[in-house]
């Protein structure tokens, strides 16, 4: 056996030696190793994809949030559901952990930079009303080429700070916010000196419809949740049309945006023979202003938006916020169970069950003001104060539709008026002990000025019993804590 093994090893050695000699005689050049190279032409953090002229940058964050006394994560106030009812089924705190990943690729072409951008999140949330859930979200996925933006990106209507002029919570209304992106086809022209203009077609279905109520479907149970009928949107017939002009310079930014929004209903009743109201077009406009490096301190800044909408409510009432409120509290009135504040937002309302008694669509009007001021105490600490005011109003005809359906629920002498206002103010402080790691604490006060007055006899809804309720303004505090590591 030893003789056989020695023979095999000797043969192998001879073959290797011969192969090496033959290889040395061949004119073959070793292939160069592809090293990862820094790509500085598009900014910091980019690297060439080996073997290509495309640069890539990876980024993201890991975030942990806790909201106290809210109806949703990330600072949404307790203004509906079990949170609005203040019952024992409501979680007094809601927690979420989230990982975000974004991939940015860029390549120089004869038409300018070709860019793709993808942003996704993985979240685990304790959830509202005791439901824990893991979710996968796609925030952005778009191509930019020769001035065009195609795919899911921030709405061209929005200001660059979206819905966060100083806050971290999603519950600050009073202006447009679409920080998770909307499908669009847009073209941006750069006029130089920081001046640009954009025209855009964007999907209205996911984020830009609030409610289109047929008040013939209003019941005591829906009214008690701030819902004034059956939501009767039909299928989308046209994208929203958006135009924007922006001036972005060293002093800050000014932007003017407009949008047209088609309102297309379903049928008055359950079948085609019941008929339907004609389409209407709503519209919205917004002005945005940012001022940088104001005299209060280095890096301090102010962001303000003011907007108006007629039949396009989501351009003032941000898409992350539910379009109806039902907030309960105590009362001192004898024979009355509790007080209740009701509010509902819509693009429009109509009434009827057939073409014979059906009406046209009456659009809902909103205006809002939202802003924030951020002050840097030093390199590690900063604070912000922020606030918003939002007004929702229904015209005389729309009020008559709602109030005709509500009349049987109100006691004699009570007043029916679906108009309402929301005032909000808050502040936060951020601590950044090391680069890219920030801890934030935030508090916000919300006051809902609803215009109903008197008493309403309502059926049981949720845990609330059938009883008399005192229709009254309501308010709530929301508290949030966040830890975030960017990378």
C-alpha positions as a Markdown table, in Angstrom:
| # | Residue | x | y | z |
|---|---|---|---|---|
| 1 | Unk | 0.0 | 0.0 | 0.0 |
| 2 | Unk | 2.9 | 2.4 | 0.8 |
| 3 | Unk | 4.4 | 1.7 | -2.6 |
| 4 | Unk | 1.1 | 2.5 | -4.3 |
| 5 | Unk | 0.6 | 5.8 | -2.4 |
| 6 | Unk | 4.2 | 6.8 | -3.2 |
| 7 | Unk | 3.7 | 6.2 | -6.9 |
| 8 | Unk | 0.4 | 8.2 | -7.0 |
| 9 | Unk | 2.0 | 11.2 | -5.2 |
| 10 | Unk | 5.0 | 11.1 | -7.5 |
| 11 | Unk | 2.8 | 11.1 | -10.6 |
| 12 | Unk | 0.8 | 14.0 | -9.3 |
| 13 | Unk | 3.9 | 16.0 | -8.6 |
| 14 | Unk | 5.2 | 15.3 | -12.1 |
| 15 | Unk | 1.9 | 16.5 | -13.7 |
| 16 | Unk | 1.9 | 19.7 | -11.7 |
| 17 | Unk | 5.5 | 20.4 | -12.6 |
| 18 | Unk | 4.8 | 19.9 | -16.3 |
| 19 | Unk | 1.7 | 22.0 | -16.2 |
| 20 | Unk | 3.5 | 24.8 | -14.5 |
| 21 | Unk | 6.3 | 24.8 | -17.1 |
| 22 | Unk | 3.8 | 24.9 | -19.9 |
| 23 | Unk | 1.8 | 27.7 | -18.3 |
| 24 | Unk | 5.0 | 29.7 | -17.9 |
| 25 | Unk | 5.6 | 29.5 | -21.7 |
| 26 | Unk | 2.1 | 30.8 | -22.6 |
| 27 | Unk | 1.7 | 34.6 | -23.3 |
| 28 | Unk | -1.3 | 34.9 | -20.8 |
| 29 | Unk | -1.7 | 38.1 | -18.7 |
| 30 | Unk | -3.3 | 37.9 | -15.2 |
| 31 | Unk | -6.7 | 39.7 | -15.1 |
| 32 | Unk | -6.6 | 42.9 | -13.0 |
| 33 | Unk | -8.4 | 42.9 | -9.8 |
| 34 | Unk | -11.6 | 45.1 | -9.8 |
| 35 | Unk | -11.3 | 47.4 | -6.7 |
| 36 | Unk | -14.2 | 49.4 | -5.3 |
| 37 | Unk | -13.4 | 53.0 | -6.2 |
| 38 | Unk | -14.8 | 56.2 | -4.6 |
| 39 | Unk | -17.2 | 58.2 | -6.8 |
| 40 | Unk | -16.9 | 61.8 | -5.9 |
| 41 | Unk | -18.7 | 63.4 | -8.8 |
| 42 | Unk | -22.2 | 62.9 | -7.2 |
| 43 | Unk | -21.3 | 63.8 | -3.6 |
| 44 | Unk | -20.0 | 61.9 | -0.5 |
| 45 | Unk | -20.8 | 58.2 | 0.1 |
| 46 | Unk | -20.9 | 57.1 | -3.5 |
| 47 | Unk | -18.8 | 54.2 | -5.0 |
| 48 | Unk | -18.5 | 52.9 | -8.5 |
| 49 | Unk | -20.2 | 49.6 | -9.0 |
| 50 | Unk | -17.3 | 47.4 | -10.2 |
| 51 | Unk | -17.1 | 47.1 | -13.9 |
| 52 | Unk | -19.5 | 50.0 | -14.6 |
| 53 | Unk | -19.6 | 53.7 | -14.7 |
| 54 | Unk | -22.6 | 53.8 | -12.3 |
| 55 | Unk | -22.2 | 55.1 | -8.8 |
| 56 | Unk | -24.1 | 53.7 | -5.9 |
| 57 | Unk | -24.8 | 54.9 | -2.3 |
| 58 | Unk | -26.5 | 52.9 | 0.5 |
| 59 | Unk | -28.2 | 54.7 | 3.4 |
| 60 | Unk | -30.9 | 54.4 | 6.0 |
| 61 | Unk | -31.7 | 54.5 | 9.6 |
| 62 | Unk | -32.9 | 52.4 | 12.6 |
| 63 | Unk | -35.6 | 54.1 | 14.6 |
| 64 | Unk | -37.5 | 53.3 | 17.8 |
| 65 | Unk | -40.6 | 55.3 | 18.6 |
| 66 | Unk | -43.0 | 55.4 | 21.6 |
| 67 | Unk | -46.2 | 57.5 | 21.5 |
| 68 | Unk | -48.2 | 58.1 | 24.7 |
| 69 | Unk | -51.9 | 59.0 | 24.7 |
| 70 | Unk | -52.2 | 58.6 | 20.9 |
| 71 | Unk | -54.4 | 56.8 | 18.4 |
| 72 | Unk | -51.5 | 55.8 | 16.2 |
| 73 | Unk | -47.8 | 55.6 | 16.1 |
| 74 | Unk | -45.5 | 58.6 | 15.6 |
| 75 | Unk | -47.4 | 61.3 | 17.5 |
| 76 | Unk | -50.9 | 60.9 | 16.2 |
| 77 | Unk | -53.3 | 62.3 | 18.8 |
| 78 | Unk | -56.1 | 60.3 | 20.6 |
| 79 | Unk | -58.9 | 61.6 | 18.5 |
| 80 | Unk | -60.7 | 58.5 | 17.2 |
| 81 | Unk | -61.3 | 54.8 | 17.9 |
| 82 | Unk | -60.7 | 53.4 | 21.4 |
| 83 | Unk | -58.2 | 56.2 | 22.0 |
| 84 | Unk | -60.9 | 58.8 | 21.3 |
| 85 | Unk | -63.4 | 57.0 | 23.4 |
| 86 | Unk | -60.8 | 56.9 | 26.3 |
| 87 | Unk | -62.0 | 53.4 | 27.2 |
| 88 | Unk | -60.1 | 50.4 | 28.8 |
| 89 | Unk | -59.4 | 48.8 | 25.4 |
| 90 | Unk | -57.1 | 51.5 | 24.4 |
| 91 | Unk | -53.3 | 51.3 | 24.7 |
| 92 | Unk | -51.9 | 54.3 | 26.5 |
| 93 | Unk | -48.6 | 53.8 | 24.7 |
| 94 | Unk | -47.8 | 52.4 | 21.3 |
| 95 | Unk | -44.3 | 51.4 | 20.3 |
| 96 | Unk | -42.6 | 50.8 | 17.0 |
| 97 | Unk | -39.2 | 49.6 | 15.8 |
| 98 | Unk | -38.2 | 50.4 | 12.2 |
| 99 | Unk | -35.3 | 49.7 | 9.9 |
| 100 | Unk | -35.0 | 51.8 | 6.7 |
| 101 | Unk | -32.9 | 51.1 | 3.7 |
| 102 | Unk | -32.4 | 53.3 | 0.7 |
| 103 | Unk | -30.4 | 52.7 | -2.5 |
| 104 | Unk | -29.3 | 55.6 | -4.7 |
| 105 | Unk | -27.7 | 55.0 | -8.1 |
| 106 | Unk | -26.4 | 57.7 | -10.5 |
| 107 | Unk | -24.6 | 57.7 | -13.8 |
| 108 | Unk | -23.5 | 60.6 | -16.1 |
| 109 | Unk | -25.1 | 60.6 | -19.6 |
| 110 | Unk | -25.3 | 63.0 | -22.5 |
| 111 | Unk | -28.7 | 64.0 | -21.2 |
| 112 | Unk | -27.5 | 64.7 | -17.6 |
| 113 | Unk | -27.5 | 62.4 | -14.6 |
| 114 | Unk | -29.5 | 59.2 | -14.8 |
| 115 | Unk | -30.7 | 58.4 | -11.3 |
| 116 | Unk | -32.7 | 55.6 | -9.6 |
| 117 | Unk | -33.8 | 55.7 | -6.0 |
| 118 | Unk | -35.4 | 53.1 | -3.8 |
| 119 | Unk | -36.4 | 53.4 | -0.2 |
| 120 | Unk | -38.1 | 50.7 | 1.9 |
| 121 | Unk | -38.9 | 50.1 | 5.6 |
| 122 | Unk | -39.4 | 47.1 | 7.8 |
| 123 | Unk | -41.5 | 47.9 | 10.9 |
| 124 | Unk | -42.7 | 46.1 | 14.0 |
| 125 | Unk | -45.5 | 48.0 | 15.8 |
| 126 | Unk | -47.5 | 47.2 | 18.9 |
| 127 | Unk | -50.4 | 48.7 | 16.9 |
| 128 | Unk | -53.5 | 50.6 | 17.8 |
| 129 | Unk | -56.2 | 48.9 | 19.9 |
| 130 | Unk | -53.8 | 46.1 | 21.0 |
| 131 | Unk | -52.9 | 44.7 | 17.6 |
| 132 | Unk | -49.2 | 43.9 | 17.0 |
| 133 | Unk | -48.0 | 43.7 | 13.4 |
| 134 | Unk | -44.9 | 43.6 | 11.2 |
| 135 | Unk | -45.1 | 45.6 | 7.9 |
| 136 | Unk | -43.0 | 46.1 | 4.8 |
| 137 | Unk | -43.3 | 49.5 | 3.2 |
| 138 | Unk | -42.1 | 50.9 | -0.1 |
| 139 | Unk | -41.7 | 54.7 | 0.4 |
| 140 | Unk | -39.9 | 55.6 | -2.8 |
| 141 | Unk | -39.1 | 53.9 | -6.1 |
| 142 | Unk | -38.4 | 56.2 | -9.0 |
| 143 | Unk | -36.2 | 57.0 | -12.0 |
| 144 | Unk | -35.0 | 60.5 | -12.8 |
| 145 | Unk | -33.7 | 61.3 | -16.3 |
| 146 | Unk | -33.4 | 64.4 | -18.4 |
| 147 | Unk | -35.7 | 66.4 | -16.1 |
| 148 | Unk | -38.3 | 63.6 | -15.7 |
| 149 | Unk | -39.3 | 61.9 | -12.5 |
| 150 | Unk | -41.1 | 58.6 | -13.1 |
| 151 | Unk | -42.4 | 56.4 | -10.2 |
| 152 | Unk | -43.1 | 56.8 | -6.5 |
| 153 | Unk | -41.6 | 60.0 | -5.1 |
| 154 | Unk | -42.6 | 62.9 | -2.9 |
| 155 | Unk | -45.4 | 64.9 | -4.4 |
| 156 | Unk | -44.2 | 67.9 | -6.4 |
| 157 | Unk | -46.9 | 69.9 | -4.6 |
| 158 | Unk | -45.1 | 69.4 | -1.3 |
| 159 | Unk | -42.4 | 71.5 | 0.4 |
| 160 | Unk | -39.1 | 69.8 | 0.9 |
| 161 | Unk | -39.7 | 69.4 | 4.6 |
| 162 | Unk | -43.0 | 67.6 | 3.8 |
| 163 | Unk | -45.1 | 67.6 | 7.0 |
| 164 | Unk | -42.3 | 68.3 | 9.5 |
| 165 | Unk | -41.5 | 72.0 | 9.9 |
| 166 | Unk | -40.1 | 71.2 | 13.3 |
| 167 | Unk | -42.0 | 68.2 | 14.6 |
| 168 | Unk | -41.4 | 64.5 | 14.4 |
| 169 | Unk | -45.0 | 63.4 | 14.8 |
| 170 | Unk | -47.4 | 62.6 | 11.9 |
| 171 | Unk | -50.4 | 64.3 | 13.6 |
| 172 | Unk | -49.6 | 67.9 | 12.7 |
| 173 | Unk | -52.2 | 68.9 | 10.1 |
| 174 | Unk | -52.8 | 72.3 | 8.5 |
| 175 | Unk | -50.8 | 71.6 | 5.3 |
| 176 | Unk | -49.9 | 69.0 | 2.7 |
| 177 | Unk | -47.6 | 66.1 | 3.5 |
| 178 | Unk | -46.8 | 63.1 | 1.4 |
| 179 | Unk | -43.5 | 61.9 | 2.9 |
| 180 | Unk | -44.1 | 58.3 | 1.8 |
| 181 | Unk | -44.3 | 59.1 | -1.9 |
| 182 | Unk | -46.9 | 59.0 | -4.6 |
| 183 | Unk | -46.8 | 57.5 | -8.1 |
| 184 | Unk | -46.2 | 60.3 | -10.6 |
| 185 | Unk | -45.0 | 61.3 | -14.0 |
| 186 | Unk | -43.3 | 64.7 | -13.6 |
| 187 | Unk | -41.0 | 67.1 | -15.6 |
| 188 | Unk | -38.8 | 69.7 | -13.9 |
| 189 | Unk | -37.2 | 72.6 | -15.7 |
| 190 | Unk | -34.1 | 74.2 | -14.2 |
| 191 | Unk | -34.0 | 77.9 | -15.0 |
| 192 | Unk | -30.8 | 78.6 | -13.1 |
| 193 | Unk | -30.0 | 80.6 | -10.0 |
| 194 | Unk | -31.9 | 78.1 | -7.9 |
| 195 | Unk | -35.2 | 78.6 | -9.8 |
| 196 | Unk | -37.1 | 75.6 | -11.1 |
| 197 | Unk | -40.6 | 74.7 | -12.2 |
| 198 | Unk | -42.4 | 71.4 | -12.3 |
| 199 | Unk | -45.5 | 70.0 | -14.0 |
| 200 | Unk | -46.8 | 66.6 | -12.7 |
| 201 | Unk | -49.5 | 64.0 | -13.1 |
| 202 | Unk | -49.9 | 62.0 | -9.9 |
| 203 | Unk | -52.1 | 59.2 | -8.7 |
| 204 | Unk | -55.0 | 60.4 | -6.5 |
| 205 | Unk | -56.3 | 57.0 | -5.3 |
| 206 | Unk | -53.8 | 56.1 | -2.5 |
| 207 | Unk | -53.4 | 59.4 | -0.7 |
| 208 | Unk | -55.5 | 62.1 | -2.2 |
| 209 | Unk | -59.1 | 61.1 | -1.5 |
| 210 | Unk | -60.6 | 61.7 | 2.0 |
| 211 | Unk | -64.3 | 61.1 | 1.8 |
| 212 | Unk | -67.1 | 61.6 | -0.7 |
| 213 | Unk | -70.2 | 61.2 | 1.4 |
| 214 | Unk | -73.7 | 60.3 | 0.3 |
| 215 | Unk | -75.6 | 61.6 | 3.3 |
| 216 | Unk | -78.5 | 59.3 | 2.5 |
| 217 | Unk | -76.4 | 56.6 | 4.2 |
| 218 | Unk | -75.9 | 58.6 | 7.4 |
| 219 | Unk | -76.9 | 56.7 | 10.6 |
| 220 | Unk | -76.6 | 57.4 | 14.3 |
| 221 | Unk | -73.7 | 55.0 | 14.5 |
| 222 | Unk | -71.8 | 56.7 | 11.6 |
| 223 | Unk | -72.5 | 60.2 | 12.9 |
| 224 | Unk | -71.1 | 59.2 | 16.3 |
| 225 | Unk | -67.7 | 58.5 | 14.6 |
| 226 | Unk | -67.6 | 61.7 | 12.6 |
| 227 | Unk | -68.8 | 60.0 | 9.4 |
| 228 | Unk | -71.6 | 61.8 | 7.5 |
| 229 | Unk | -72.8 | 59.0 | 5.2 |
| 230 | Unk | -71.7 | 56.3 | 2.8 |
| 231 | Unk | -68.3 | 56.9 | 1.3 |
| 232 | Unk | -69.2 | 56.9 | -2.4 |
| 233 | Unk | -66.0 | 57.4 | -4.5 |
| 234 | Unk | -66.1 | 55.7 | -7.8 |
| 235 | Unk | -63.0 | 54.5 | -9.7 |
| 236 | Unk | -60.5 | 57.2 | -10.6 |
| 237 | Unk | -60.9 | 58.8 | -14.0 |
| 238 | Unk | -58.0 | 61.3 | -14.0 |
| 239 | Unk | -54.8 | 61.8 | -12.1 |
| 240 | Unk | -54.3 | 64.9 | -10.1 |
| 241 | Unk | -52.6 | 67.7 | -12.1 |
| 242 | Unk | -49.9 | 69.5 | -10.1 |
| 243 | Unk | -47.8 | 72.6 | -11.0 |
| 244 | Unk | -45.0 | 74.0 | -8.8 |
| 245 | Unk | -42.4 | 76.8 | -9.0 |
| 246 | Unk | -39.5 | 77.0 | -6.5 |
| 247 | Unk | -36.8 | 79.4 | -5.6 |
| 248 | Unk | -34.0 | 77.7 | -3.6 |
| 249 | Unk | -31.1 | 79.9 | -2.6 |
| 250 | Unk | -28.6 | 80.4 | 0.2 |
| 251 | Unk | -31.1 | 82.5 | 2.2 |
| 252 | Unk | -33.8 | 79.8 | 2.1 |
| 253 | Unk | -36.7 | 78.7 | -0.1 |
| 254 | Unk | -39.9 | 79.9 | -1.5 |
| 255 | Unk | -42.4 | 77.7 | -3.3 |
| 256 | Unk | -45.9 | 78.1 | -4.9 |
| 257 | Unk | -47.9 | 75.0 | -5.7 |
| 258 | Unk | -51.3 | 74.3 | -7.3 |
| 259 | Unk | -53.3 | 71.1 | -7.9 |
| 260 | Unk | -56.4 | 70.1 | -9.8 |
| 261 | Unk | -58.3 | 67.1 | -8.4 |
| 262 | Unk | -61.1 | 65.2 | -10.1 |
| 263 | Unk | -64.1 | 64.0 | -7.9 |
| 264 | Unk | -65.8 | 61.0 | -9.5 |
| 265 | Unk | -68.6 | 59.2 | -7.6 |
| 266 | Unk | -70.1 | 55.8 | -7.7 |
| 267 | Unk | -73.9 | 55.4 | -7.8 |
| 268 | Unk | -76.7 | 56.8 | -5.7 |
| 269 | Unk | -77.8 | 53.3 | -4.8 |
| 270 | Unk | -76.5 | 49.7 | -5.1 |
| 271 | Unk | -77.2 | 49.3 | -8.8 |
| 272 | Unk | -76.4 | 51.1 | -12.0 |
| 273 | Unk | -80.1 | 52.0 | -12.6 |
| 274 | Unk | -80.0 | 54.3 | -9.5 |
| 275 | Unk | -77.9 | 56.9 | -11.4 |
| 276 | Unk | -75.1 | 59.0 | -10.2 |
| 277 | Unk | -74.1 | 62.7 | -9.8 |
| 278 | Unk | -71.9 | 64.4 | -12.3 |
| 279 | Unk | -68.1 | 64.7 | -11.8 |
| 280 | Unk | -66.6 | 67.8 | -10.3 |
| 281 | Unk | -63.1 | 69.2 | -10.2 |
| 282 | Unk | -61.6 | 70.4 | -7.0 |
| 283 | Unk | -58.4 | 72.4 | -6.6 |
| 284 | Unk | -55.8 | 73.4 | -4.0 |
| 285 | Unk | -53.0 | 75.9 | -3.6 |
| 286 | Unk | -50.1 | 76.2 | -1.2 |
| 287 | Unk | -47.3 | 78.7 | -0.5 |
| 288 | Unk | -44.2 | 77.5 | 1.4 |
| 289 | Unk | -41.3 | 79.6 | 2.9 |
| 290 | Unk | -38.1 | 78.5 | 4.6 |
| 291 | Unk | -35.6 | 81.0 | 6.0 |
| 292 | Unk | -32.1 | 79.7 | 7.0 |
| 293 | Unk | -29.5 | 81.0 | 9.4 |
| 294 | Unk | -31.7 | 83.5 | 11.1 |
| 295 | Unk | -30.1 | 85.9 | 13.7 |
| 296 | Unk | -31.1 | 83.7 | 16.7 |
| 297 | Unk | -28.2 | 81.3 | 16.1 |
| 298 | Unk | -26.1 | 79.5 | 13.6 |
| 299 | Unk | -28.2 | 76.9 | 11.7 |
| 300 | Unk | -31.5 | 78.1 | 13.1 |
| 301 | Unk | -34.3 | 78.1 | 10.6 |
| 302 | Unk | -38.1 | 78.6 | 10.1 |
| 303 | Unk | -40.5 | 76.7 | 7.9 |
| 304 | Unk | -44.0 | 77.9 | 7.1 |
| 305 | Unk | -46.8 | 76.8 | 4.7 |
| 306 | Unk | -50.2 | 78.2 | 4.1 |
| 307 | Unk | -52.8 | 76.4 | 1.9 |
| 308 | Unk | -56.3 | 76.4 | 0.6 |
| 309 | Unk | -58.4 | 73.6 | -0.9 |
| 310 | Unk | -61.9 | 73.4 | -2.4 |
| 311 | Unk | -62.9 | 69.8 | -3.2 |
| 312 | Unk | -59.3 | 68.6 | -2.7 |
| 313 | Unk | -59.1 | 68.2 | 1.1 |
| 314 | Unk | -56.0 | 66.1 | 1.3 |
| 315 | Unk | -53.8 | 69.0 | 0.1 |
| 316 | Unk | -54.5 | 70.6 | 3.5 |
| 317 | Unk | -55.5 | 67.6 | 5.6 |
| 318 | Unk | -52.3 | 65.4 | 5.4 |
| 319 | Unk | -52.7 | 61.9 | 4.1 |
| 320 | Unk | -51.4 | 60.1 | 7.3 |
| 321 | Unk | -54.3 | 61.6 | 9.4 |
| 322 | Unk | -57.7 | 60.0 | 9.6 |
| 323 | Unk | -60.4 | 62.2 | 8.1 |
| 324 | Unk | -62.9 | 61.9 | 11.0 |
| 325 | Unk | -62.8 | 62.5 | 14.8 |
| 326 | Unk | -64.9 | 61.3 | 17.7 |
| 327 | Unk | -63.5 | 62.5 | 21.0 |
| 328 | Unk | -65.2 | 61.8 | 24.4 |
| 329 | Unk | -64.9 | 63.4 | 27.8 |
| 330 | Unk | -66.9 | 63.9 | 30.9 |
| 331 | Unk | -69.9 | 66.2 | 31.5 |
| 332 | Unk | -71.7 | 67.7 | 34.5 |
| 333 | Unk | -75.2 | 67.7 | 32.8 |
| 334 | Unk | -77.8 | 65.6 | 34.6 |
| 335 | Unk | -79.1 | 62.7 | 32.6 |
| 336 | Unk | -76.3 | 63.0 | 30.0 |
| 337 | Unk | -73.7 | 60.2 | 29.8 |
| 338 | Unk | -70.6 | 62.1 | 28.4 |
| 339 | Unk | -69.5 | 64.9 | 26.2 |
| 340 | Unk | -68.6 | 64.3 | 22.6 |
| 341 | Unk | -66.7 | 66.2 | 19.9 |
| 342 | Unk | -67.4 | 65.2 | 16.3 |
| 343 | Unk | -65.6 | 66.3 | 13.2 |
| 344 | Unk | -65.4 | 64.9 | 9.6 |
| 345 | Unk | -63.4 | 65.9 | 6.5 |
| 346 | Unk | -64.5 | 65.3 | 2.9 |
| 347 | Unk | -63.8 | 66.3 | -0.7 |
| 348 | Unk | -67.6 | 66.7 | -1.1 |
| 349 | Unk | -71.1 | 65.6 | -0.2 |
| 350 | Unk | -74.3 | 64.7 | -2.0 |
| 351 | Unk | -77.6 | 63.1 | -1.2 |
| 352 | Unk | -80.1 | 60.8 | -2.8 |
| 353 | Unk | -80.9 | 57.2 | -3.5 |
| 354 | Unk | -82.0 | 57.5 | -7.2 |
| 355 | Unk | -81.7 | 59.9 | -10.1 |
| 356 | Unk | -85.1 | 61.2 | -9.2 |
| 357 | Unk | -84.1 | 62.5 | -5.8 |
| 358 | Unk | -80.3 | 62.7 | -6.2 |
| 359 | Unk | -78.3 | 65.9 | -5.9 |
| 360 | Unk | -75.1 | 67.1 | -7.3 |
| 361 | Unk | -71.7 | 67.1 | -5.4 |
| 362 | Unk | -71.1 | 70.1 | -3.1 |
| 363 | Unk | -67.4 | 70.6 | -2.5 |
| 364 | Unk | -65.8 | 71.1 | 1.0 |
| 365 | Unk | -63.4 | 74.0 | 1.7 |
| 366 | Unk | -60.3 | 73.9 | 3.9 |
| 367 | Unk | -57.5 | 76.3 | 4.7 |
| 368 | Unk | -54.5 | 75.7 | 6.9 |
| 369 | Unk | -51.4 | 77.3 | 8.3 |
| 370 | Unk | -48.5 | 75.3 | 9.6 |
| 371 | Unk | -45.0 | 76.2 | 10.7 |
| 372 | Unk | -42.0 | 75.6 | 13.0 |
| 373 | Unk | -38.9 | 77.2 | 14.4 |
| 374 | Unk | -35.8 | 75.3 | 15.2 |
| 375 | Unk | -33.0 | 76.7 | 17.5 |
| 376 | Unk | -29.6 | 75.1 | 18.0 |
| 377 | Unk | -28.3 | 75.5 | 21.5 |
| 378 | Unk | -24.9 | 74.0 | 20.6 |
| 379 | Unk | -23.5 | 71.1 | 18.5 |
| 380 | Unk | -25.3 | 68.5 | 20.5 |
| 381 | Unk | -28.7 | 70.0 | 21.5 |
| 382 | Unk | -31.5 | 71.7 | 19.6 |
| 383 | Unk | -35.2 | 72.5 | 20.2 |
| 384 | Unk | -38.2 | 73.3 | 18.1 |
| 385 | Unk | -41.6 | 74.9 | 18.6 |
| 386 | Unk | -44.3 | 74.2 | 16.0 |
| 387 | Unk | -48.0 | 74.7 | 15.5 |
| 388 | Unk | -50.9 | 74.6 | 13.0 |
| 389 | Unk | -54.4 | 75.8 | 12.5 |
| 390 | Unk | -56.9 | 74.1 | 10.2 |
| 391 | Unk | -60.4 | 75.2 | 9.2 |
| 392 | Unk | -63.0 | 72.9 | 7.5 |
| 393 | Unk | -66.2 | 74.4 | 6.2 |
| 394 | Unk | -69.3 | 73.1 | 4.3 |
| 395 | Unk | -71.4 | 75.4 | 2.2 |
| 396 | Unk | -75.1 | 76.1 | 3.0 |
| 397 | Unk | -76.3 | 73.4 | 0.6 |
| 398 | Unk | -73.9 | 70.8 | 1.9 |
| 399 | Unk | -75.0 | 71.6 | 5.5 |
| 400 | Unk | -78.6 | 71.1 | 4.6 |
| 401 | Unk | -77.8 | 67.6 | 3.3 |
| 402 | Unk | -75.9 | 66.7 | 6.5 |
| 403 | Unk | -78.4 | 68.3 | 8.9 |
| 404 | Unk | -81.4 | 66.8 | 7.3 |
| 405 | Unk | -79.9 | 63.3 | 8.0 |
| 406 | Unk | -78.8 | 64.4 | 11.5 |
| 407 | Unk | -82.1 | 66.1 | 12.6 |
| 408 | Unk | -83.6 | 63.0 | 14.2 |
| 409 | Unk | -80.6 | 62.5 | 16.4 |
| 410 | Unk | -80.5 | 66.0 | 18.0 |
| 411 | Unk | -82.8 | 67.1 | 20.8 |
| 412 | Unk | -85.0 | 70.3 | 20.4 |
| 413 | Unk | -82.9 | 73.4 | 20.6 |
| 414 | Unk | -79.7 | 71.8 | 19.5 |
| 415 | Unk | -77.6 | 73.2 | 16.6 |
| 416 | Unk | -76.3 | 71.3 | 13.6 |
| 417 | Unk | -73.2 | 72.6 | 11.9 |
| 418 | Unk | -70.5 | 70.2 | 10.5 |
| 419 | Unk | -67.9 | 73.0 | 10.3 |
| 420 | Unk | -64.9 | 72.7 | 12.6 |
| 421 | Unk | -61.4 | 74.0 | 13.3 |
| 422 | Unk | -58.3 | 72.3 | 14.8 |
| 423 | Unk | -55.6 | 74.3 | 16.6 |
| 424 | Unk | -52.3 | 72.6 | 17.5 |
| 425 | Unk | -49.1 | 73.6 | 19.3 |
| 426 | Unk | -46.1 | 71.7 | 20.4 |
| 427 | Unk | -42.4 | 71.5 | 21.0 |
| 428 | Unk | -39.5 | 69.1 | 21.2 |
| 429 | Unk | -35.8 | 68.8 | 22.2 |
| 430 | Unk | -33.2 | 66.7 | 20.4 |
| 431 | Unk | -29.9 | 65.4 | 21.8 |
| 432 | Unk | -27.2 | 64.2 | 19.4 |
| 433 | Unk | -24.4 | 62.8 | 21.7 |
| 434 | Unk | -22.5 | 61.5 | 18.7 |
| 435 | Unk | -22.8 | 62.0 | 14.9 |
| 436 | Unk | -25.9 | 60.4 | 13.4 |
| 437 | Unk | -27.5 | 59.3 | 16.7 |
| 438 | Unk | -30.3 | 61.4 | 18.0 |
| 439 | Unk | -32.7 | 61.2 | 20.9 |
| 440 | Unk | -36.0 | 63.2 | 20.8 |
| 441 | Unk | -38.7 | 64.0 | 23.2 |
| 442 | Unk | -41.9 | 65.8 | 22.0 |
| 443 | Unk | -45.2 | 67.1 | 23.3 |
| 444 | Unk | -48.2 | 68.4 | 21.3 |
| 445 | Unk | -51.6 | 69.9 | 22.4 |
| 446 | Unk | -54.6 | 69.6 | 20.0 |
| 447 | Unk | -57.8 | 71.5 | 20.4 |
| 448 | Unk | -60.9 | 70.6 | 18.2 |
| 449 | Unk | -63.4 | 73.5 | 17.9 |
| 450 | Unk | -66.5 | 71.7 | 16.6 |
| 451 | Unk | -69.7 | 73.7 | 15.8 |
| 452 | Unk | -72.4 | 71.3 | 16.9 |
| 453 | Unk | -74.2 | 72.3 | 20.1 |
| 454 | Unk | -76.8 | 70.7 | 22.4 |
| 455 | Unk | -77.6 | 67.1 | 22.9 |
| 456 | Unk | -77.6 | 64.1 | 20.6 |
| 457 | Unk | -79.3 | 60.7 | 21.3 |
| 458 | Unk | -76.9 | 58.2 | 19.9 |
| 459 | Unk | -76.8 | 54.4 | 19.6 |
| 460 | Unk | -74.2 | 52.2 | 21.2 |
| 461 | Unk | -70.8 | 52.6 | 19.4 |
| 462 | Unk | -67.7 | 50.7 | 20.5 |
| 463 | Unk | -67.9 | 50.5 | 24.2 |
| 464 | Unk | -70.1 | 53.6 | 24.5 |
| 465 | Unk | -73.7 | 52.9 | 25.4 |
| 466 | Unk | -76.9 | 54.2 | 23.7 |
| 467 | Unk | -77.4 | 57.5 | 25.6 |
| 468 | Unk | -77.6 | 61.3 | 25.5 |
| 469 | Unk | -74.3 | 63.0 | 24.7 |
| 470 | Unk | -73.3 | 66.6 | 25.1 |
| 471 | Unk | -71.9 | 67.9 | 21.8 |
| 472 | Unk | -68.9 | 70.0 | 22.9 |
| 473 | Unk | -65.3 | 71.0 | 21.9 |
| 474 | Unk | -62.5 | 68.6 | 22.9 |
| 475 | Unk | -58.8 | 68.6 | 23.4 |
| 476 | Unk | -55.9 | 66.2 | 24.0 |
| 477 | Unk | -52.2 | 66.0 | 24.8 |
| 478 | Unk | -49.8 | 63.7 | 22.9 |
| 479 | Unk | -46.3 | 62.7 | 23.9 |
| 480 | Unk | -43.6 | 61.0 | 21.8 |
| 481 | Unk | -40.1 | 59.7 | 22.4 |
| 482 | Unk | -37.7 | 58.6 | 19.6 |
| 483 | Unk | -34.2 | 57.2 | 19.2 |
| 484 | Unk | -32.7 | 57.2 | 15.7 |
| 485 | Unk | -29.4 | 56.1 | 14.3 |
| 486 | Unk | -28.8 | 57.2 | 10.7 |
| 487 | Unk | -26.2 | 55.5 | 8.6 |
